Amino acid sequence: MTLLFKRLGQCTALCFALLSCLLIPTFSASAAPIPATAELAVEFSLPKIDSSMYARPYVAVWIENSKRKSVRTVELWVGKDEWLKDLRSWWRKVGRYDRALVDGVTSATRPAGDYRFTWDGLDNDGNRVEAGKYTFYVEVVREHGGRNFIRQKMTLGDKPFSHTIAPTEETGDIRINYLIK
Amino acid sequence: MSKINKFKVLGLACTVIAGLAATTTANAHPRWVLPSHFTVSKEGGDWLTFDVTASHGTFVFDKPAGSEFAQVVMPDGRKERPNFVIRGKRRSIFDFYFEEEGTHKVAINNVPSYYTAYKAGRRDTVKRLKANKAERANLLPEKARDVSTQLSYTRAESYVTVGMPTEKALEIEGKYLEMRPLTHPSDIVEGEEVSFQFFFNGEPQSGVTADITREGTLYRNHQEQIDVVSDKDGKVTFTPNVAGRYLMKANYKGELKNDPMADKASVNVHFTFEALLQ
């Protein structure tokens, strides 16, 4: 009886192996890149905060794929690299693995105000990302202040969309617009 | 001139004796290390500082455990000594400049100690002798009974990562009790499962007991400790639900077979780590 089950088990395993062989090529074929004209336009704001020890916050904005792997750091507003680690999540997931990327994307910290920037749909290596599920991340950390960590799930394909992200202590209104021109 | 030298020697001897005395008093208290930071992002490296003490409170300084034996295992596996060591009344400190990319292990392991317990005379009082199995024959009274020698060894350790995490410094030596992080120490995040593996003399060891406690016990009513016991592969898994600094106190007690120095062992790993915010 147990032998029979074992046999059955082996057979099922084999079937699965065969099935997955058949499925993998179809799956990768369907994962086409997003349209070349697609882009993610971001409206972003930093609130005015009254504090006797106000320092401009450190900001990281990045995109992760469905496997929670970072594909692109869109914005990085920082000062001394000593404090990069305070962007806890971005440093752990992205920054610590690639100094060249950090140097390439870094720009100065900014005061409270409204900002616009765009993600061109390319990954860190300059390749257009595949259509699928992604997460838009914002991490904002302020010296003598707080930290906010924002996640917005999104599906990138041939359909435009927009999401509004509610303000937090360290972030103002954020709106992401996926546009296909 | 020779007088000065004698004084110097005497001074040194006193320091050594004081050091030994301190180590002995510290034995009853768990000895641990607390790094100022666990992560370095500054290009070109940075100074970090470490507190070493022995206490019953989690990250509360109490006894001045020494840092003279402190070592930093570099990302390539070679060992370095700390740059500055100071011993105060309730802790010792040392500083080290971390500039090589990768994961460093910081260890303050002291040396193995041996105690022989025995009974002698009409009473059944257990007496103790600071001697190992090889030395005890000359020191025990003639009619000593229930003689047993115990090896004690404690590792106080933590990890610091500069830039990209690496694995080399996580390797075990194959001696006494050791903990090999299966979850990289720089990847311990609140709410996510963590796995460690225990080894005794280089072999995976089941039955290692460990309690894992978050800092701040002085300011809460309950320890809120996590208790784990290693499985047949020496592994433990747990989830730190709150970000913060944690102390894991792991102990293994076991018989030693064919060991010329001791009959049994009580060995510890006191590991300090941080659970990061999501």
Interface residues (C-beta under 8 A of the other chain):
Chain A: K80 D81 E82 W83 L84 K85 R88 S89 W91 R92 G95 R96 Y97 R99 R147 F149
Chain B: H37 T39 V40 S41 K42 E43 D46 T161 G163 M164 P165 S186 D187 V189 L276 L277 Q278
